[in-house]
Amino acid sequence: MYKPSKRVIAAAAAVAIAAAAAGAAITFTGAAADASITRTSFQMVPSKGAAACIPGALAKVTIESQGPVEVMKISAAGLPPNTDFDLFIIQVPNAPFGLSVYQGDLDSDSTGHAHGKFIGRFGVETFVVAPGTAPAPVVFNNAFPDASTNPPTNPVQLYHLGLWFNSPKDAKAAGCPATITPFNGAHDAGIQALNTSKFPINAGPLFQVGP
């Protein structure tokens, strides 16, 4: 079980201040010294590449700790209608994004609204690790082919979110660039639509939530 150090507690306090400035709502439980946050809400905003084509798009994200897991709910508006999007947990909000983990899809309706619910680790303990190099299955060979091995890395914490157009064609239809990126299940997605860039690079909103 994660137990925050004084350094982490101080960092959590700094993130709370940044979150407040970004319009996030934070709920503390227990003594303030615990820095134990079991529920938080914040916004995703248009990415740099999509700011001109979907300037009114926003998503409200709510994360609530259930102890062993977190429940993350996303409610988006102002998206292009009837369009598929892909959600990732990412290392930093803007390019080059760093290490990224695919979470699932959000599909907008005819009014440009989209809703999703995800269950997993979405808090201070969210990370990826690769103690060594190992074989990896090669399944997809599209614009960004699968790697046959992984690069080794120490634990890397992932505290940001990013939402991508599932298709470059959909992005183009919305007036956005038709750049191809690897951010969907088959690695032939469109550009990033929304992200959590209102938060510091090294203190994304997931950092707020304790286990």
N, C-alpha and C positions, 0 to 999 in steps of 0.2 A: 504494500500500500504506500502510495506517495505521501511523504511528509515534507511540507515546504520548509526550506531553510530561511534564515533571516534575510539572505540576499534575494531569494525568490519572493518572500513576502513583500520586501521593499519594491521589487520589480512589479509585483501584482498591483501594488498601490499605484505605481506610475501608470500601468496599463489602465487601471480604473479611471484615472484622470483623463487619459487619452480617449478612453471609450466614452466618457461623459461628453467630451468635446465633439466626438463623432456622432453623438445622438443616441448612444447605446443606453439601455436600461439595465442596471445591475442589481441583483439581490444577494446580500450577504447573509450567512447564517452563522450562529455561534458568536463567540467573541471576535471583536475586530482584529485582534492579533492573530487569529487563525488564518486570515486571508482565505477563508473557505467560501467559495462562490458556487452555489448549486444551480443557479439559473441566470441566464443573461440573454439579452436581445440586442441586435445591432442591424445595420443596413449594409447591403452590397450596392455598389454604385457603378455606373458605366465605366468600362475600362478606357484607357487612352485611345485605343483603336476604334472604339464604338461610340465615343462621346458625341461625335458629330451626327451619327446615323440613328442612334436610339437615345437621345439626350434625356428623355423623360422616364427611362426604365429604372426601376428600383426593386430591391427585394428585402423584405424583413426576415431576419433569421432569429429564431429562438432556440436556445439549447438548454436542456434541463437534465441535470445529473440524476441517474437512477441508481447510483452506487457502482455496480459492475459495468454499466454502460451509460451512454448519454443518448437522449432523444433529441434530434435536430429537426425542426420544422421550418420550411421556407415558403414564403408567400410573395410572389413577384407580380408586378404590374408594369404596364407600359412597354411590354415586349411585343415584337411582331406577332400577329395572330397566327394560330395553327402552325406553330413552329416547334421543332424539337431542340432541346438544349442538354448539355452534359455537365454534371457537377463534379468538381475535383477539390480535394484538400491539397493545398500547395504550400511550398516553402516560402515564397515571396509573392506578392500580389501581381506584379508586372513582370514582363520578360526580363530575364530568361526563365522565370517561374521556379527553377530549382526542381527538387524531387516532388513528384505529384502522384496522388492516388485517386483513381476513379471511384466515385461513390454511387452514381446512378443518374437518372434522367429527370428532367422537368419538361413537360409539354404544355405549351400555351394554348388557351382556348381561343374562340373567335373574338374575344374582347382583349386579348393580350395578357390575360392573367394565367399564372401557373402556380401550382402548389405541390409540395413534396414533403415526405416524412422519411427520415433516415435514422437507423439505430446502429450505434457503434461507439468507438472511442473518439469523442470530439471535445477534447480538453487538454489540460497541461501534459497528459501522458501520451498524446498522439505523436507517433514517430515512425520512422522506417529505419531498418538496420540490415546490414549485410556483412556478417563477420568474415566472409571470404567469397571468392569467385566460385560459381557453380553453373552447371548447364541450365539453360532456360528453353522452354518449348518455343518453336518458331511456328506461329499459327497464321499471322497476317503479314502480307507482303504488299502493302499499299504505298502511299506516299512516304510513310515512315515505317520501314520494315521492322519486324521484331528482332531484337538482339538475341543471339544464341547463348550468351553468357551475361552475368551481371557484374558491374563494378563493385568491389568491396567498399564499405563505408562504415564508420562508427555510427552510433545512433544520431539521427538528424530529426529534430523536432519540427512538426508541420502545424502551423497555427493560422494559416490563411485559407480563404475559399475563392474559387474561380468558377465561373459559368461560361461555357463555350457554345457557340452555334454548332449543332451536330453536323451541319453541311455547309460548305463554302457557297453552294447555290442559294441556300436560305439566307446566308449573310448578304450576298449580293442583291437578292430580292428586297432586302430591308434597306438597301442603300449603303451597306458597309463594304469594306474591301473583301475580295473573294480569296484571300490567302488561305492556303491549306495548312492545318496544324495537326499534331498527333492526338488531340484531346477528345477522342471518343473511343468506343470499344474496338473499332476497326482501324483507328489511327489515320483517319482522313477527314477530320473535322474542319470547321470554320474558325473564325477568330474568337477571341475572348469577348464576351458581352458584358459581364459584371464581375466585380471583384471586391475585396475588402481593403482597398488601398487607403481608406481613411485612417487605418491603424498603422503604427510603426512597422517597418519591415521585420524587425526581430521581435515583435510583440503583437502578433495578430490576435484577433478576438477569441480564438479557441484557448489561448493561454489563460484567459480569465477563469475557466471552469476547472475546479478541482474534482478529483474522483469521489 
